Amino acid sequence: MKMGVSSIIKFVGNVNRINEYREADWTAEQIQVAFAAQGLKLKVMADDFPLMANQAELCRKAMPKAAVRADISAIDSASAAVGAG
């Protein structure tokens, strides 16, 4: 698959979003659901995202940074509430 500049930017950005979720201890399945909510259908294999299998989808549309931050904040807030209760 030949990638133009726009596709490369989306691809790299989406890989960064996956890493942000991973740093927040999200599972591959949770990340897959979060991306699906933004219209990106990723394939998961052995709790990981094979880049070649997902390349076309990762180049198609960018996952918004704000969506990732909101998702992580929501989980952190829920965890804090459970810990306080």
Summary of the structure (lengths in Angstrom):
residues: 85
radius of gyration: 13.9
end to end distance: 51.0
largest distance: 52.3
contacts: 212
relative contact order: 0.18
helix: 69%
strand: 2%
